[in-house]
Structures are given as structure tokens and as C-alpha cells.
Amino acid sequence: MQFSFAYTHSPIDFYFRQSPRDFVVEEVPLYPFSGEGVHLVLKIRKKNCTTFELLKILSNHLGIKEKDIGYAGLKDKNALTIQHLTLPLSVRKSLESFTHKEIKILETTLHNNKLKIGHLKGNKFFVRIKKLDSLNAQKIVQVVENIQKYGIPNYFSYQRFGKDGKNYLQGKAIAEQTQKVRNKKMQNFLLSAYQSYLFNAWLSLRLDISHIISANPAHSIAKALQIYADNLTDNLKAFIPSLAIPQIFTQHDYCNMLKSQEHCFKLFSGDIMCHYPFGKNFSIENREDLMQESQRFLSKDIAPTGLLSGIKANVSKEVAGAFEIPFSDSKIQSVGTRRYAWIFPQDLQFTYKEEEAQGEFSFFLPKGAYATNLLREIAHREIMESQSEGESDV
């Protein structure tokens, strides 16, 4: 399934290959390390190895178990990445003899606590693209201006769905108890892929609906939405056989209110919002609050959230719920949560080097967001895994 784009520009041609030279990621800690405690903190630069491979290399050298090493996030193999790890202080002496051609320890300090998944603010990125002519570079400048103002949808990127892009189907089978996986870690990973796919499909649907609202006069929106619902793609029908359009879209004043929202992602009553870039969730209770909250969304104070299905996750209600409930699977027995549906890249800069026919991006994304997702939105076409492992034009 191809997920919808936020912006409507034509595809932009350039060449991208994810490699240590052209893709650099630096982890930003959630808070400064204390400089004291029983955990040794390493700031490590690596390339051509995954975080899990890094853990194995260190555990073998130091004679400790991989589970004794703390980390806040997983970093790409085909990139130059900088991340932090925590180790037991007892290995400090053994660490002095550590050398590896792909791994360099940049700094060490101490901290009170072991790092755990999610204990990071986000990541800084540097990305280089090639074979970029001046016309396409100018198109990128315009798209970057829109992204700086409005942000991007927070899709899970292709890395989440395996080499063939279909591991979510195994997760669906596990949820439906038609397939068993003995390895608990793998089972959870596949279920997570299924949750992620449902989230992406919902987000794509909401973008389609938002575009329909923007493109049609208020009196035609209900009819346009019904035509859309009657012609769902086969991939979407596999998860939601039918889509009911709420009657409220026949009310022209409500549709005019939606059309007056400046943002390309239209908010509905019942949407569950969250203060951005972190904070508490809250619901838009009624249509009277819509315009106020849409302005706060435009100002980047809040952002809408989407569902990662689970037994304890809150599902949106009212109009928003009509479009979210079809993507809620009660068979998923994990806890569940909500995820930002929209993010705002910070410090987004683009530089064009005409003589080299290259473009360079630098930006910061919050944890859980994918740099390749931003590139996808700019390119206005899919960026698939083959572009990480081989050479492929974007």
C-alpha cells in the first residue's frame, strides 16, 4: 500500500543512497548525564554495523552480557551514527584496550542510571542527495519552506516492515492467533509492525480526507467523501471492508469550518491531541474548540495523535473516532499507546551545491521519527529499502 503525501507537488528527481558518507545520525540525550554514579556512559561513533552488532562486539570484548549494556535507541547500519551506551563501571579498565576499525569511543562519563529504550530527546541528521539539477533544487527549497511551516506526517518508515515490506501480515496472524512465534522478542516485533501498519493506513486515510476537504466546496464534500469510501483500494479493504462517512459532513457550516483550517491536516471533533513536543493528551470535545485547537496546531503548540492498538490505548471518539475505530484491532493484546501523527522537523536547512549537483539537509527529529520519511515527502515518491542496500534513484 502506498501511503498518501501531505503536499501535492510533483515528484522531485534526485539520487539517494544511504551510506556512512551521505547519512549521519547523532543521538541527542533526553537530559545531561550527571558525571557521577555506577554506570559508565560511552559516546560512540560507528558505521557499517547495527546497534545490536555493536552490543555483541562490546560484550565479547568486555566479558559481559549484552543485557548489561544500556542504550536509548537503535541506529542504522548503513550510516555514520553517534549514540550513547551505559556499561557497568567495573569494565572501565578492560575498555582501555578496546579497538575496532568501525567503532570509535568519542567520550566517556558517569551516570546514576542505566540507559533504556526511549531515553533520548531525538536525533540530529545530515543527509546528502546527488544528481540534483538546479530546477529540482529550487523545487526542494519551496517544499522545505512548507515543511518548516507545517511539518510532516509521522509515518513509520519502510525499515519497520522488513525487507519485503510485509512482516505486518505475520503480526496480524499472531494477533488473530492463526500463527505462533516461539521467540517472544520476535513475536512482539511482528505485532509492533502490525500496529505500525494500521497507524500508517489510518494516517494515510486522514490525509486523503483532508485533501478532499481542501479540494471541494463545502456543499460537495459529503458526496466526494462517499465516492472515496465506495472506491477504497484493495489494500485498504483488507483492513476496513467499508468506511461509513458521518452525517455531519452534510452540514455546510461544519465543512466550511474544516475548510477554514489553514493546516493541510484537518482536525475533527474527537481528535486526541498532545502538547508538542511532549506533554499530556487531551481530546477536542466539540466543534466550538476546533478553530482554537487548529490554530494551536498551526503554531506547533500541539499535534494530533494516532492509535497504536492495544488493550489500554485510548481510542478517539465522535467524528475522529469514525475514521480511527476501523483501524483499532481488539485482538492485539499488547498495552498499546498513542503516537504523534504529525511532527515538526527543527532546524531544517537545505543547501544546494550546483557544481557537484548535490544537496545537503540538516535537521532534528524527535525520537521515533524517521529521516527517510522526510526525504520521502520531499521526493514525493517512495524510498524503499533497496536504496539503503544498493544504488537506486529517488
Phi and psi in degrees as a GROMACS rama.xvg file:
@    title "Ramachandran Plot"
@    xaxis  label "Phi"
@    yaxis  label "Psi"
@TYPE xy
-90.1646  123.866  GLN-2
-84.7604  148.955  PHE-3
-72.4569  157.463  SER-4
-98.7231  157.297  PHE-5
-78.1757  -38.1265  ALA-6
-108.79  159.628  TYR-7
-111.863  17.5681  THR-8
-69.7341  161.011  HIS-9
-73.1871  159.091  SER-10
-56.4068  145.78  PRO-11
-111.64  126.571  ILE-12
-88.3961  126.694  ASP-13
-162.578  170.776  PHE-14
-110.483  132.756  TYR-15
-138.632  130.649  PHE-16
-132.485  123.784  ARG-17
-73.1421  114.629  GLN-18
-149.891  161.847  SER-19
-58.1072  -26.3365  PRO-20
-78.9522  -31.9575  ARG-21
-110.953  0.631639  ASP-22
-142.654  108.319  PHE-23
-122.267  131.718  VAL-24
-126.291  128.964  VAL-25
-124.674  120.805  GLU-26
-70.5152  137.648  GLU-27
-109.967  114.448  VAL-28
-61.028  155.574  PRO-29
-66.4025  -34.3712  LEU-30
-155.09  161.766  TYR-31
-63.576  144.892  PRO-32
-75.0848  147.23  PHE-33
-72.6904  -26.4094  SER-34
85.9885  2.03127  GLY-35
-148.76  157.204  GLU-36
133.685  -172.899  GLY-37
-100.514  6.76217  VAL-38
-116.414  131.365  HIS-39
-88.7074  124.244  LEU-40
-100.355  126.582  VAL-41
-110.378  132.646  LEU-42
-98.7937  115.014  LYS-43
-120.399  136.127  ILE-44
-106.064  130.236  ARG-45
-140.441  162.697  LYS-46
-151.399  157.169  LYS-47
59.1597  25.8447  ASN-48
-153.607  146.167  CYS-49
-77.2584  169.544  THR-50
-62.5177  -39.4554  THR-51
-64.3739  -38.3874  PHE-52
-66.0237  -36.5846  GLU-53
-61.6867  -44.2759  LEU-54
-61.1708  -41.6461  LEU-55
-64.575  -42.4148  LYS-56
-62.1126  -44.6229  ILE-57
-69.2325  -42.5885  LEU-58
-64.2523  -38.1536  SER-59
-65.6832  -40.8652  ASN-60
-70.0207  -39.517  HIS-61
-91.1108  -11.4942  LEU-62
71.6774  34.7484  GLY-63
-123.931  169.64  ILE-64
-83.3657  148.541  LYS-65
-58.6159  -34.2363  GLU-66
-67.9129  -13.4088  LYS-67
-80.5723  -9.26067  ASP-68
-98.4973  126.376  ILE-69
-97.1541  144.474  GLY-70
-149.37  153.652  TYR-71
-97.2468  -23.4142  ALA-72
-161.576  162.954  GLY-73
-95.5346  137.932  LEU-74
-118.707  150.476  LYS-75
-60.7837  153.11  ASP-76
-80.243  -45.0787  LYS-77
-88.9648  60.1324  ASN-78
-163.21  162.244  ALA-79
-93.8723  114.272  LEU-80
-124.114  147.579  THR-81
-124.154  122.48  ILE-82
-145.233  169.325  GLN-83
-109.841  143.921  HIS-84
-129.697  153.742  LEU-85
-116.377  141.074  THR-86
-130.794  158.107  LEU-87
-61.1317  138.882  PRO-88
-59.6923  -23.6655  LEU-89
-63.8829  -17.2266  SER-90
-92.1912  5.55369  VAL-91
-55.9295  -43.6824  ARG-92
-66.909  -44.3096  LYS-93
-64.338  -27.7028  SER-94
-69.5975  -23.5714  LEU-95
-61.4489  -27.5875  GLU-96
-94.4371  5.33972  SER-97
-76.6122  128.353  PHE-98
-141.578  145.82  THR-99
-159.755  137.298  HIS-100
-68.4101  -22.5252  LYS-101
-105.81  -1.66185  GLU-102
-131.809  130.789  ILE-103
-132.99  130.488  LYS-104
-85.1864  116.492  ILE-105
-87.969  -40.5124  LEU-106
-149.797  156.655  GLU-107
-133.614  147.535  THR-108
-154.09  -172.375  THR-109
-119.709  158.499  LEU-110
-154.261  158.704  HIS-111
-77.535  -31.1942  ASN-112
-119.362  154.132  ASN-113
-77.4208  137.139  LYS-114
-66.3032  142.312  LEU-115
-129.876  159.844  LYS-116
-54.5296  130.499  ILE-117
96.5203  -10.0205  GLY-118
-81.7207  60.5568  HIS-119
-150.326  154.524  LEU-120
-78.9006  -40.4527  LYS-121
167.035  -154.993  GLY-122
-140.83  142.151  ASN-123
-92.4434  140.232  LYS-124
-125.697  146.814  PHE-125
-127.938  125.997  PHE-126
-131.929  132.747  VAL-127
-112.806  132.567  ARG-128
-116.944  156.53  ILE-129
-130.762  174.634  LYS-130
52.725  47.017  LYS-131
-109.664  116.592  LEU-132
-86.3967  170.866  ASP-133
-66.6188  -33.5993  SER-134
-65.964  -46.269  LEU-135
-68.8544  -31.3519  ASN-136
-63.5992  -39.6311  ALA-137
-66.6443  -36.791  GLN-138
-63.5114  -38.5825  LYS-139
-62.8259  -41.2602  ILE-140
-56.0143  -43.5094  VAL-141
-66.929  -41.6287  GLN-142
-65.4173  -42.0421  VAL-143
-59.4535  -37.6073  VAL-144
-61.9996  -41.1784  GLU-145
-65.4259  -43.1607  ASN-146
-65.1542  -38.6669  ILE-147
-60.8229  -33.5609  GLN-148
-85.671  -42.598  LYS-149
-111.034  -18.7225  TYR-150
86.3593  -165.972  GLY-151
-141.116  156.741  ILE-152
-66.6615  143.096  PRO-153
-96.1274  57.9495  ASN-154
-63.8917  151.964  TYR-155
-74.129  134.385  PHE-156
-85.3869  175.232  SER-157
-56.9136  -27.3296  TYR-158
-58.1215  -25.1828  GLN-159
-72.5954  -19.1759  ARG-160
-115.208  16.7651  PHE-161
78.5299  173.585  GLY-162
-62.9654  -35.2596  LYS-163
-94.9875  -1.01089  ASP-164
73.4789  14.8136  GLY-165
-127.53  15.2564  LYS-166
-67.5298  -16.1731  ASN-167
-63.4402  -26.3142  TYR-168
-66.7753  -34.7837  LEU-169
-66.9477  -39.0179  GLN-170
-62.6025  -39.7163  GLY-171
-63.1308  -42.4553  LYS-172
-64.6288  -37.1003  ALA-173
-65.2277  -43.1317  ILE-174
-62.2679  -36.4223  ALA-175
-85.6697  0.362453  GLU-176
60.5089  32.0638  GLN-177
-100.631  -2.75603  THR-178
-144.636  141.599  GLN-179
-119.335  141.532  LYS-180
-127.001  118.679  VAL-181
-68.4946  -37.6432  ARG-182
-70.513  112.699  ASN-183
-62.4977  -39.2345  LYS-184
-63.8561  -43.0218  LYS-185
-67.2854  -38.8023  MET-186
-60.0098  -45.9546  GLN-187
-64.8434  -37.3709  ASN-188
-63.6421  -43.256  PHE-189
-69.5137  -39.4414  LEU-190
-61.5905  -39.8268  LEU-191
-63.2228  -38.1768  SER-192
-62.7279  -38.6802  ALA-193
-66.2945  -44.7873  TYR-194
-56.7713  -43.6273  GLN-195
-64.8271  -39.4573  SER-196
-66.0399  -43.4174  TYR-197
-60.1494  -41.3755  LEU-198
-60.5218  -48.4506  PHE-199
-60.9146  -42.7648  ASN-200
-64.1065  -42.1042  ALA-201
-62.2283  -46.1005  TRP-202
-62.689  -40.0605  LEU-203
-62.9434  -41.4165  SER-204
-60.8622  -46.0781  LEU-205
-62.9006  -35.7746  ARG-206
-66.5968  -42.5452  LEU-207
-58.1919  -45.5399  ASP-208
-64.1782  -40.257  ILE-209
-62.2299  -41.6776  SER-210
-65.7858  -38.4996  HIS-211
-62.7188  -42.8162  ILE-212
-61.9762  -42.7013  ILE-213
-68.2041  -33.3379  SER-214
-88.5096  -12.3037  ALA-215
-119.65  148.979  ASN-216
-65.2697  155.658  PRO-217
-53.7209  -39.7294  ALA-218
-73.1463  -11.0981  HIS-219
-106.143  -4.73269  SER-220
-64.4574  -44.5676  ILE-221
-59.1261  -43.3308  ALA-222
-66.2441  -42.6857  LYS-223
-63.938  -39.6939  ALA-224
-67.4118  -36.9315  LEU-225
-67.5537  -38.8483  GLN-226
-61.4487  -42.5237  ILE-227
-60.8181  -46.108  TYR-228
-64.3656  -31.7972  ALA-229
-78.0081  -10.729  ASP-230
-128.117  42.2781  ASN-231
-62.7943  146.561  LEU-232
-66.4435  157.505  THR-233
-60.4453  -38.7103  ASP-234
-61.7692  -39.9659  ASN-235
-72.4322  -37.8923  LEU-236
-62.3898  -25.3173  LYS-237
-64.6507  -22.1162  ALA-238
-110.917  -34.7043  PHE-239
-131.394  94.1046  ILE-240
-55.1327  -30.0352  PRO-241
-146.084  158.723  SER-242
-133.071  119.164  LEU-243
-90.7549  128.479  ALA-244
-91.5005  120.923  ILE-245
-58.3846  144.043  PRO-246
-62.0124  -23.253  GLN-247
-60.2132  -20.609  ILE-248
-74.3524  -6.48908  PHE-249
-84.2723  -8.87432  THR-250
-87.7947  112.962  GLN-251
-64.5516  -33.8321  HIS-252
-66.9067  -35.8705  ASP-253
-67.7866  -43.0367  TYR-254
-66.1091  -37.6022  CYS-255
-63.3416  -36.4768  ASN-256
-64.199  -42.4728  MET-257
-64.5525  -42.189  LEU-258
-65.5192  -27.497  LYS-259
-77.7563  -10.832  SER-260
-67.7827  124.617  GLN-261
-70.4806  -30.5637  GLU-262
-69.4736  148.122  HIS-263
-73.298  -18.3429  CYS-264
-99.7301  110.725  PHE-265
-81.8856  132.28  LYS-266
-88.8787  145.442  LEU-267
-121.317  158.342  PHE-268
-61.506  136.611  SER-269
97.5785  -13.1941  GLY-270
-60.7153  139.2  ASP-271
-96.9749  114.721  ILE-272
-100.998  165.596  MET-273
-142.134  140.736  CYS-274
-59.2297  141.51  HIS-275
-115.832  137.05  TYR-276
-90.7361  3.42687  PRO-277
-159.323  160.553  PHE-278
149.725  -160.856  GLY-279
-94.0635  149.981  LYS-280
-80.4509  149.751  ASN-281
-154.224  157.113  PHE-282
-101.452  148.048  SER-283
-81.8388  107.211  ILE-284
-75.989  -33.6024  GLU-285
-151.946  170.38  ASN-286
-66.2569  -25.1996  ARG-287
-64.0269  -26.904  GLU-288
-86.4641  -10.0628  ASP-289
-59.4837  -48.39  LEU-290
-66.3857  -39.5171  MET-291
-62.8614  -45.9703  GLN-292
-71.8508  -31.086  GLU-293
-66.4425  -33.1575  SER-294
-69.8756  -37.7313  GLN-295
-67.139  -35.8119  ARG-296
-63.784  -45.3406  PHE-297
-62.1711  -32.2757  LEU-298
-84.1147  0.75872  SER-299
69.2727  21.636  LYS-300
-81.9243  -30.7479  ASP-301
-138.588  166.061  ILE-302
-148.127  149.911  ALA-303
-70.9367  155.601  PRO-304
-120.866  156.87  THR-305
-122.177  164.624  GLY-306
-87.1411  134.371  LEU-307
-109.405  103.129  LEU-308
-53.9364  141.671  SER-309
178.941  172.088  GLY-310
-71.252  -19.4993  ILE-311
-116.729  4.59513  LYS-312
-80.7472  136.474  ALA-313
-76.4827  135.053  ASN-314
-105.349  138.769  VAL-315
-66.8732  162.899  SER-316
-123.425  -173.511  LYS-317
51.2873  -135.979  GLU-318
-63.5025  -44.6361  VAL-319
-60.635  -38.6301  ALA-320
-64.1858  -32.1988  GLY-321
-60.693  -29.2264  ALA-322
-97.839  -14.5413  PHE-323
-97.9669  -37.5858  GLU-324
-55.888  -38.3034  ILE-325
-59.3615  -20.238  PRO-326
-101.932  12.1706  PHE-327
-99.0909  119.15  SER-328
-109.429  108.039  ASP-329
-69.314  -11.3533  SER-330
-77.0925  -16.725  LYS-331
-74.8193  117.562  ILE-332
-97.3336  9.01052  GLN-333
-77.2922  172.75  SER-334
-63.9544  -44.9878  VAL-335
82.4341  161.401  GLY-336
-165.363  -171.514  THR-337
-121.491  150.749  ARG-338
-129.804  143.334  ARG-339
-54.4097  126.631  TYR-340
-83.3115  -17.7315  ALA-341
-139.779  139.8  TRP-342
-132.46  162.011  ILE-343
-121.763  99.9497  PHE-344
-55.6953  136.021  PRO-345
-103.28  150.769  GLN-346
53.5043  37.719  ASP-347
-74.4608  118.362  LEU-348
-129.086  143.208  GLN-349
-129.408  131.349  PHE-350
-125.188  133.168  THR-351
-108.442  127.755  TYR-352
-109.226  96.5114  LYS-353
-63.8649  -41.0958  GLU-354
-62.223  -37.0912  GLU-355
-89.2735  -6.99527  GLU-356
54.7372  45.2253  ALA-357
-128.395  150.912  GLN-358
-122.428  148.494  GLY-359
-130.114  130.811  GLU-360
-112.084  142.693  PHE-361
-134.215  140.911  SER-362
-169.438  166.011  PHE-363
-119.022  135.9  PHE-364
-124.45  145.38  LEU-365
-67.3845  162.681  PRO-366
-56.9861  145.418  LYS-367
86.3976  -6.4591  GLY-368
-97.6624  152.567  ALA-369
-110.92  129.121  TYR-370
-64.9351  -36.8402  ALA-371
-65.2555  -22.8493  THR-372
-69.0768  -38.7112  ASN-373
-65.0092  -43.2501  LEU-374
-61.4004  -39.4115  LEU-375
-59.5515  -44.4275  ARG-376
-65.2192  -39.2751  GLU-377
-67.3129  -47.2976  ILE-378
-68.8485  -25.9247  ALA-379
60.2687  39.5545  HIS-380
-160.389  166.088  ARG-381
-71.8069  142.318  GLU-382
-111.012  109.715  ILE-383
-100.81  171.787  MET-384
-62.2204  -29.3722  GLU-385
-57.4652  -24.9868  SER-386
-77.6615  -11.3549  GLN-387
-90.3368  -29.2417  SER-388
-105.173  -16.9975  GLU-389
-146.738  -167.232  GLY-390
-99.5769  126.239  GLU-391
-152.079  137.268  SER-392
-75.1947  147.945  ASP-393
